[in-house]
């Protein structure tokens, strides 16, 4: 038999991530689920609950990953796998009624902001953006004195790329008080570091492309909820809009998920070491990492997270020869081990200046560099950063 919900609840997340989603135990059967490449399934009559029917409705290769992610997030229902993180974002935003109000962090994943902004411009919803770390300001937008209450609160904590920490419990309570749904993007933290459902969120979103799959070789997204009505709505959206995952990608994602605990343990430890060293470097104008006691989100992160994640951001100081943005670009070009690339959460360490993307909010500093710390030796990572920073002095 496969890992039950009750058994999973008795195990540590580090064990669940390896054990969940296994096939039933039977003699000579595989210990890992196989890839099922079929667009349709035998049927004997009308489709009922649990029938697969057609490849856009379900695939046996999705099930193990959806089961494992649900157990990791503490959900009582299977998760939903999507073709990409943005496909999952689209499905989550479909929960907003026509003309409804969405409150979203002003600093959050650019794709989410762009999608919500475009929907607002077309009149499908009203978008209110806010500094998600300012609890009172968020509450004021959720339930304004002379205005319409929010229908959906979109949380990201830590935020991308500014690593702001929201008071998730306080904000979910405020949203629920006016009947709003709460969706939390948990991509940066992963369920091993933070479980938003336990903090009151209704739906948890992941870009599976990042930490969960972990090897920069698939593009997938996922949603998790314990609410049957919300899940039914999200599933219907996935079926009708066709944002489904490929079987091979789903299989790769589950294989990548098995090492999540080891990867997070290593990358978090390295991120902490690098943050401490970078915080005192003369070329670093400012640093954001929740694990630093001086970080404005440190105390909140300690209270609602089981770690501080593997992402850190630094602002590079300019000089008489160049602006901070130009110095940041030079830093990235001078690196030999760190990879200049757009993404995060893989085994390799990635770095980029975020404002090179036109969709990035203008409030993100021009000289801000985001670092996704991988699983390489931390001293090798530091040596590369150190030489690149030194090269800025000529």
LUMTI-377999 format. One line per 8 residues: number of its first residue (from 0); their letters; for each residue z negated, y negated, x of C-alpha. Coordinates in steps of 0.02 Angstrom, whole numbers, padded with zeros to 5 digits. Each point is the difference from the previous one (the first is absolute). Layout:
NUM	A	Z/Y/X; ... $
REM end
This chain:
0	XXXXXXXX	00000/00000/00000; 00030/-00179/00056; -00138/-00126/00038; -00086/-00047/-00163; -00060/-00175/-00042; -00180/00060/00004; 00019/00082/00169; 00089/-00154/00068 $
8	XXXXXXXX	-00146/-00108/-00057; -00117/00106/00107; 00106/-00019/00157; 00021/-00143/00121; 00162/-00101/-00011; 00045/00062/00174; 00003/00176/-00069; 00083/-00043/-00166 $
16	XXXXXXXX	00146/-00081/00089; 00037/00168/00082; -00046/00118/-00142; 00065/-00085/-00158; 00171/00038/-00069; 00010/00178/00068; 00088/00136/-00101; -00103/00129/-00093 $
24	XXXXXXXX	-00060/00139/00113; 00105/00156/-00019; 00043/00139/00120; 00148/-00042/00114; 00026/-00170/-00081; 00016/-00156/00112; -00152/-00105/00041; 00107/-00158/-00015 $
32	XXXXXXXX	00101/-00046/-00155; 00187/00025/00018; 00136/-00128/-00031; 00082/00024/-00171; 00178/-00066/-00007; 00046/00011/-00183; 00064/-00131/-00121; -00042/00103/-00154 $
40	XXXXXXXX	-00111/00143/-00059; 00014/00146/-00121; -00054/-00046/-00176; -00019/00105/-00155; -00016/-00134/-00133; -00069/-00174/-00030; -00084/-00086/00145; -00188/-00004/-00015 $
48	XXXXXXXX	-00142/-00067/00105; 00008/00078/00172; 00183/00052/-00011; 00106/-00060/00145; 00168/00004/-00085; 00099/-00114/00114; -00016/-00062/00178; -00033/-00180/-00049 $
56	XXXXXXXX	-00153/00055/-00099; -00088/00103/00132; 00020/00104/00158; -00119/00133/00065; 00007/-00081/00173; -00077/-00160/-00068; -00149/00089/-00077; -00098/00045/00159 $
64	XXXXXXXX	00007/-00177/00068; -00045/-00076/-00168; -00146/00120/-00015; -00063/-00034/00176; 00010/-00189/-00017; -00092/00004/-00166; -00142/00101/00075; -00012/-00119/00148 $
72	XXXXXXXX	-00008/-00152/-00115; -00126/00084/-00114; 00120/00000/-00149; -00014/00124/-00142; 00189/00006/-00029; 00143/00042/00119; 00079/-00146/00090; 00180/-00055/-00023 $
80	XXXXXXXX	00122/00000/00146; 00141/-00128/00006; 00158/-00030/00100; -00080/-00146/00092; -00151/-00112/00002; 00099/-00131/-00096; 00049/00128/-00131; -00187/00028/-00025 $
88	XXXXXXXX	-00027/-00190/-00007; 00135/-00013/-00134; -00082/00137/-00102; -00172/-00081/00015; 00067/-00170/-00055; 00078/00084/-00152; -00178/00012/-00068; 00006/-00188/-00033 $
96	XXXXXXXX	00053/-00042/-00179; 00146/-00119/-00026; -00058/-00175/00043; -00164/00067/00070; -00099/-00078/00141; -00013/00075/00175; -00125/-00064/00128; 00054/00047/00176 $
104	XXXXXXXX	-00060/-00042/00176; 00098/-00143/00080; -00005/00105/00158; 00058/00175/-00042; 00144/00116/00034; 00155/-00108/-00007; 00096/00127/-00105; -00133/-00005/-00137 $
112	XXXXXXXX	-00001/-00190/00001; 00190/-00012/-00005; 00013/00123/-00143; -00135/-00086/-00103; 00076/-00171/00037; 00173/00055/-00056; -00071/00074/-00160; -00091/-00163/-00032 $
120	XXXXXXXX	00158/-00103/00030; 00090/00106/-00131; -00141/-00029/-00124; -00064/00178/-00006; -00174/-00048/00058; -00107/-00145/00059; -00054/00011/00183; -00157/-00082/00067 $
128	XXXXXXXX	-00030/00015/00188; -00168/-00030/00081; -00101/00025/00158; -00070/00170/-00045; -00150/-00025/00113; -00059/-00147/-00108; -00088/00095/-00138; -00035/-00152/-00108 $
136	XXXXXXXX	00180/-00060/00012; 00064/00173/-00051; -00118/00008/-00148; 00059/-00172/-00055; 00180/00062/-00006; -00046/00163/-00086; -00084/-00094/-00141; 00042/-00186/00004 $
144	XXXXXXXX	-00098/-00118/-00114; 00156/-00065/-00086; 00131/00134/00023; 00051/00179/-00025; -00102/00139/00075; 00079/00114/00130; 00077/00164/-00053; 00006/00073/00176 $
152	XXXXXXXX	-00097/-00036/00158; 00091/00053/00158; -00115/00031/00147; 00038/00029/00182; -00146/00018/00118; 00022/-00019/00145; 00148/-00113/-00039; 00166/00008/00090 $
160	XXXXXXXX	00009/-00081/00125; -00153/-00114/00000; -00127/00142/-00020; -00100/-00090/-00132; -00135/00104/-00084; -00024/-00012/-00188; -00162/00035/-00092; 00082/00144/-00092 $
168	XXXXXXXX	-00145/00045/-00113; -00035/-00178/-00056; 00184/-00034/-00035; 00031/00163/-00094; -00152/-00036/-00108; 00066/-00174/-00038; 00172/00067/-00042; -00066/00138/-00112 $
176	XXXXXXXX	-00109/-00126/-00092; 00159/-00079/-00070; 00094/00164/-00024; 00109/-00013/00155; 00064/00150/00098; -00039/00004/00187; 00126/00069/00125; -00055/00012/00182 $
184	XXXXXXXX	00119/00023/00145; -00097/00115/00116; 00137/00022/00131; -00092/-00083/00144; -00164/00092/-00027; 00056/00172/-00061; -00121/00103/-00107; -00094/00052/00156 $
192	XXXXXXXX	-00058/-00179/00026; -00009/-00067/-00178; 00007/00074/-00175; 00041/-00139/-00124; -00022/00111/-00153; -00183/00017/00044; -00009/-00191/00009; 00070/-00018/-00176 $
200	XXXXXXXX	00189/-00010/00025; 00108/00081/-00133; 00151/00041/00108; 00016/00022/00188; 00165/-00029/00088; 00060/00065/00169; 00151/-00025/00106; 00003/00182/00053 $
208	XXXXXXXX	00124/-00052/00134; -00145/-00069/00099; -00163/00091/00042; 00009/00143/-00123; 00164/00072/00066; -00041/-00077/00169; 00155/00037/00104; 00124/-00137/-00044 $
216	XXXXXXXX	00125/00127/-00067; -00011/-00015/-00190; 00005/-00138/-00131; -00112/00039/-00149; -00129/-00079/-00115; -00138/00064/-00114; -00115/-00050/-00142; -00165/00080/-00048 $
224	XXXXXXXX	-00106/-00024/-00156; -00131/00092/-00101; 00056/-00083/-00162; 00110/00119/-00104; 00086/-00140/-00097; 00041/-00100/00156; 00064/00155/00088; 00112/00044/-00148 $
232	XXXXXXXX	00073/-00176/00003; 00030/00007/00187; 00077/00173/-00010; 00117/-00058/-00139; 00054/-00147/00108; 00035/00114/00147; 00106/00117/-00107; 00099/-00136/-00088 $
240	XXXXXXXX	00027/-00112/00151; 00035/00145/00116; -00114/-00050/00144; -00028/00181/00051; -00038/00074/00170; 00115/00119/00092; -00074/00175/00023; 00022/-00002/00189 $
248	XXXXXXXX	-00085/-00169/00015; -00144/00062/-00109; -00020/00153/00111; 00000/-00107/00158; -00130/-00116/-00077; -00118/00143/-00037; 00021/00067/00176; -00039/-00173/00069 $
256	XXXXXXXX	-00150/-00018/-00114; -00085/00150/00081; -00037/-00098/00160; -00053/-00162/-00087; -00185/00016/00044; 00036/00027/00184; 00125/-00142/00006; -00114/-00122/-00090 $
264	XXXXXXXX	-00149/00046/00110; 00100/-00032/00159; 00093/-00156/-00056; -00154/-00084/-00075; -00099/00026/00160; 00143/-00071/00105; 00024/-00148/-00118; -00184/-00044/00018 $
272	XXXXXXXX	00010/00006/00190; 00157/-00105/00006; -00069/-00128/-00123; -00154/-00027/00106; 00104/-00028/00157; 00129/-00111/-00083; -00133/-00108/-00082; -00048/-00074/00168 $
280	XXXXXXXX	00175/-00015/00075; 00050/-00182/00037; 00175/00027/-00071; -00069/00057/-00167; -00027/-00151/-00110; -00076/00099/-00144; -00027/00181/-00050; -00026/00091/-00163 $
288	XXXXXXXX	-00080/00172/-00004; -00135/00046/-00127; -00093/00101/00131; -00046/-00154/00100; -00171/-00071/-00050; 00077/-00174/00008; 00137/00043/-00125; -00027/-00085/-00170 $
296	XXXXXXXX	00027/00164/-00091; -00113/00105/00111; -00151/00014/-00116; 00104/00043/-00154; 00098/00129/00098; -00162/00081/00058; -00061/00012/-00179; 00155/00074/-00083 $
304	XXXXXXXX	00096/00087/00139; -00038/00150/00112; 00085/-00083/00149; 00103/-00153/00041; 00177/00067/00009; 00127/00001/00140; 00088/-00167/-00028; -00043/-00160/00090 $
312	XXXXXXXX	00083/-00169/00009; 00000/-00129/00137; 00068/-00176/00013; 00078/-00040/00168; -00035/-00170/00077; 00148/-00106/00051; 00009/-00118/00148; 00103/-00144/00067 $
320	XXXXXXXX	00153/00111/00022; 00001/00089/-00169; -00073/00003/-00174; -00120/00135/-00055; 00140/00086/-00095; 00111/00000/00154; -00143/00066/00107; -00031/00137/-00129 $
328	XXXXXXXX	00184/00051/00007; -00008/00004/00190; -00156/00109/-00007; 00087/00127/-00112; 00153/00005/00114; -00109/00026/00155; -00085/00156/-00067; 00056/00169/00065 $
336	XXXXXXXX	-00107/00127/-00096; -00029/-00091/-00164; 00154/00009/-00110; 00070/-00158/-00082; 00034/00066/-00175; -00036/-00031/-00184; -00123/00124/-00071; -00173/00067/00038 $
344	XXXXXXXX	-00110/00152/-00010; 00102/00117/00109; -00055/00095/00155; 00084/-00133/00107; -00068/-00176/00025; 00108/-00135/-00079; -00001/-00188/00019; 00093/-00145/-00080 $
352	XXXXXXXX	-00009/-00185/-00037; -00010/-00002/-00188; 00078/-00168/-00037; 00166/00059/00069; 00021/00071/-00175; 00063/-00131/-00122; -00097/00081/-00143; -00168/-00022/00088 $
360	XXXXXXXX	-00109/-00133/-00083; 00007/-00169/00088; -00190/00000/00010; 00011/00139/00130; -00009/-00087/00170; 00163/-00006/00098; -00086/00069/00154; -00086/00146/-00086 $
368	XXXXXXXX	00036/00171/00073; -00047/00158/-00094; -00048/00153/00100; -00002/00175/-00074; -00100/00106/00120; 00062/00178/00024; -00076/00151/00085; 00052/-00032/00181 $
376	XXXXXXXX	-00132/-00015/00136; -00091/-00164/-00031; 00000/-00048/00184; 00189/00018/00007; 00015/-00109/-00154; -00114/-00131/00074; 00089/00001/00168; 00165/-00036/-00086 $
384	XXXXXXXX	-00075/-00141/-00104; -00086/-00073/00152; 00158/-00006/00105; 00100/-00076/-00143; -00132/-00134/-00029; -00005/-00037/00186; 00189/-00020/00002; -00018/-00150/-00115 $
392	XX	-00080/-00095/00145; 00157/00022/00104 $
REM end
